[in-house]
């Protein structure tokens, strides 16, 4: 849109612009290749397993760091 257009002209164009946007959106959605249910289930399983693996990893790292910091703190406070 031109910046020289008045606000009223821009408002008048809004319905046509919106209709064009929706039309283009529908066209693009028809071109999308949707995954099968089997693919969605497989990728979901991978994501869930990865989340649990990272959670376990960070739990171990946290335990190690907590123990290390606690020992260092106790060494300096004696």
Number of C-alpha atoms within 10 A of each C-alpha: 6 6 7 6 9 9 10 9 9 14 11 10 12 12 11 11 13 11 11 12 12 12 11 11 11 11 11 10 10 9 8 8 7 10 9 9 8 9 11 12 12 11 11 12 12 12 12 10 12 12 12 12 12 11 12 12 12 12 12 12 12 12 12 12 12 12 12 12 12 11 12 11 11 10 9 7 7 5
